[in-house]
Amino acid sequence: MTRFLVAAAVLLSIPTGAQAPDAGVAPDAGAAPAPPEKPPLNLELMPFTTDTVKKVVAYNSEKVQTCYEETLASKTKPVEGRVMTSFVVTPGGLVKNARVLSKGTTLKDPKLHACLIEALSTFTFPKPSDRREHPIEYPFNLKAVR
């Protein structure tokens, strides 16, 4: 079984004080239209490589960003740091056994960790051609922009 350590980290920069819009508030009539929905990744055409692991994580970065924004919203001052994650990509390209590793993690927030684990569990990767499970370690460097 090959273990991937994906060296690239996702750096999510969130302006401090930025808040998610309220779901119950009507948008301004003069507001810009919402950006178009991004097209799905064509996983059938992608090989299973460290580069495609990075692409899938980048594609799903909004889920990670949402977790971080929720954490920032519950704090009086910005928190930042690294969260080292570990998960297994199954032969079908699904994620199992997602968890946060204590080694390498400097941002210790249980709610953030739980949210990241839940988000990671929804990611879908290209199916490995060897039809084997592949353990992955992936760091997320989270920092609020002032």
N, C-alpha and C positions, 0 to 999 in steps of 0.2 A: 504494500500500500504506500503510495507516494504522498508525502506531506508537503503542501504548498504553504509557503509563507509569502504572502503578497506584500511586497515592500512598499508599494504606493499606499499612501494614506489619504483619506478623504478629509480635506480641511473645509469645514463648514463655517463660513463667516456670517454671523447673524448680527445686525445692528442692535446695540443695546437699546432697550426701551421699545423695540419693535414688537408689536403684538399682532397676533392673527386676527383677521377681521371677524366680527361677531356674525354668527350664522343667521341670527334673527334680524339683522339690520339690512334694510334695502340699500343697494349700491347707489352711489350718486349718479344722477342722470348724465352728468358731464364726465364721468369717470371713463378711463380707457377700457376697452373691452378686454375680457380675460384672454390670456394667451391661448393659442390653440393647443389642444391636447397633443402631447408628444406621441409619435408613432411607436408601436411596440417594437422591441428588438426581434429580429428574425433569428431565433435561437437555432432553428433547423439548419441554417447555413453557416453557423459559427462553430469553429472547433472549440474544444475545452482546453484552454490555455490560461496562463497567468494573465495575459492581456484581456481575454474575454471575461475573466473573473473581475478584473478592474472595471471593464465596461459595464457589466451587470450591476456592480455596486454603485458606479457613478449614475447609471440610469435610475436606480432606486434611491438616490441620495435625498430626495424630497422626504422620504419616510424617515430617514435618519435625522434630517433637519427638523422635522416635526417633533421628534422625541426631544431633541436638544432645545427647541423653542419652548416646549412645555416645561422643561426643567428650568430654563431661564425665567419663565413667567412666575414660577413658584419661589424664586430667590430674590433677596433684596439687593444683592450685588452679583455681577456676572461670575459664573463659574466656567472654568476651562480646563482642558487637559486631554489626556489620551485614554481611550477605552480599547483595550485589546480583546478582540473577539475570536472565538473558535467555533467552527461548524463543519459539518460533513456534507459534501455534495454527493447525492445518491446516483446510482446508474441512470436514473430517470431525470436527473438535473434538479431535483428538489433538495431542500435544506433540511437536515435533521441534526439533533444534538447541539443546537445553537446555545452558546453560553459566553459569559464574560470571564476572561482569565484575570486572576488577581495579579499575576506577574505581568508587568508592563502597563498596568492600568493605574493612571494617576488621578483620574476623575472618578471618585468613589461616591456614586449616588444610586441607591438601590432602585428607585423608580425609573431613572434613566436606563439603567441596565436592563430592567424588565421590559421596557419599551423597545430597546434596541434588539433584544432577543426575539420579541414578537415580530418586529419589522423584518429581521433577518430570515425568520421562518417563512416569510411570504415570498422571498426572492426565488426566481427560477433561473437556472444556469443551462448552458448547452449540455447535452448529454455526453458524458465522457465516452470516447470511442472504445476504450478498453472495457467498458461496462462494469467498472469497479467503483467503489466508494473512494472519495478523495477528501481527506481532512484539510481544512484551510484555517490559517490564522490570519486575521485581518485587523489592522489598527485603524481606529477613527480618531483623528486629532480634531478636537472641538474647541472653537475659540470664538468669543463674541467680539465683534468689531465695535470700537468706540466711536 
